[in-house]
Structure formats: C-alpha cells, structure tokens
C-alpha cells in the first residue's frame, strides 16, 4: 500500500514526500494520533520508499525490495512490538510491554551497514516502552547510526517520556475525514451509510476501530453496558458490576464506550445536542440527562480516562480495585 493508496492524511504524507524528494528526512520521527487511523502504515511505507529500487517520493510496490518488505523479510526494515523469547522463538508478550532486551537487539542491528537503501526501525505502540527500554533508546534517537531512521508510532504521546519526545520530529495525524471513511466502510463491510456513519463517529473516525465496531456488533454491546450501569441502585450491585468489568478481555474498549457516553451527556447538558456523536446508540431521547451538571459529567469523563490509564500498560493497576472505585463514583 504505497502512500498514494493510504486513506486520508494528505497533509502528513505531503510533508514526508517532500522530505524524501529533498533528502531532508529527520533521523527520528514520532507519528502521533488516534488509534487505528494509519500511522503505522504510513511509517512502513516511508521505510519501504527509502529502500525501493525506483522510488523518488513513494514506493513502487513492485520491485524486489518492495516485495521483500511486504512479505516481512526485508533486512533493512525492523518492526518492534511487545514480544518475549520462548525457546529461542519470539512470541507476543502477554504483558504488552516493550522491554530493554528488545531495544538492545535493535541497537545491535543498527550497527551493521544497510543492505542498500537505509535501515528503518518502526516501534509500534511506543507508549509501551518500559522506562529502562526508553532510556536505553535515548542516545540512538538523538544520533542514529548513519544511513538509518527510527519511527516511533503512538496513539498516546502523553505516556511517553519527555526526553523521548524531544528527540523526535513529530508528525501529528488527525482523525480520518468522515465522508471518506463512510465510503470505505460501506465498500469494505456492506454496511448502510447510516451504520457506517455511526461506526465512524463512535470510534473517533478510526478505520480499524470502525471495522471492528461493525464486525463485532459493538453498538449492541454499548447499549447493554450503559443499560447495566443505569440499572444500578445500590452498592452491592455496583461492586458486582465492577467485578464483571474487571474480568472482561475488552475492558479498555468498555471504558472507551463509557467515555463516549459521558462525553455526549456533557455535550447535551451544555445545550449542544447537535454535536452528539450518536443519540440513538445509547438511548438518548428527550435530552434530559438526569439533571447532572455539565461540570460533574466532565469530571466523570476524566475519571474514566484516568482509570483506563491506570490499568493499561505500563502501570497495570489492580483492575478490580480500580473498577470498584470508578463505578462507585459514577453511580454516586
């Protein structure tokens, strides 16, 4: 998928293509923006263009180098993700963290000369770098070996060390254009335009998340989650609900659903119901949201986000305790 085939991000890709044309690429980049909008694909295509036999400002997608990159066998392109060694084989790390051993392996690889083109390292989910791993990366980010480039990809730049951010040229990716995303969703899933619009808005205009939203019926799951929260009448029910949430594999997605609901409630409480993401998904009807003040709803929103940050890597707070505190606050 060369640059020209990536959905959206015309401004960001134009900057990268100009850098390729002029030879003024930064030595380290930080690609930051919402989850699932194409940041990692853009990083990969930049790496592929740097090694393409005929590229000027985009990969041809057809030469031997491009085909090797597409198959994951190009020695110049290295992608880093949370993995551990199991009997000399790399397997996904259940903790979801990028460890110092992985960074040391990358630093060793960068010492070797590129096989034509340039060495490119892509760290996807850079916010998952453990502190020791991030610190080990600092000097190389500031001065990568000649003929190499490093790209950090993250949907949560605030979770990165300031010293990491300061050593990279930042490229900020925006959510995809709603109209283009709706067209893509209709083509890929066969959904109606209304269903595609709902998925686009409920996922912050993220293509990968919108595809999952449609494919996994997340609208129905969201309605059930909100109904359950609204039905709570006492502390024992709240604690039971918190325990159920703490055991869910998709607990982070559930928290994002709650954030969306509280965001819409705060918007409606401000008298701007035309800005609701989708009033039907969660049963909005007459605009009366239990008389909650806008400030209280906004506070609840940020409480949900803080809980999400607490239980996600690299913090890994106790899920049960975190969810109990959150649900008791929301139903208070």
Protein Blocks (a to p, Z undefined) as FASTA:
>chain_A
ZZklpggjklmmmmmmmmmmnopacfbdcddddehilpmmmmmmmmmmmmgfkbckbceh
lamklmmmmnopafkbccddddddeehiacddfklpacfklmmmmmmmmmpcceehiddd
ddehkllpcfklmmmmmmmmmmgcehiacddddfblmlpcfklmmmpccdddddddfklm
mmmmmmmnopafklmmmmmmmnoopaklmmmmmmnopmmmmmmmmmmmmmpcbfklmmmm
mmmmmmpmklmmmmmmmmmmmmmmmmmmnopamlpfblmlnopanlpaghiafklmmmmm
mmmmmmmmmmmcfklpafklmmmmmmmmmmZZ
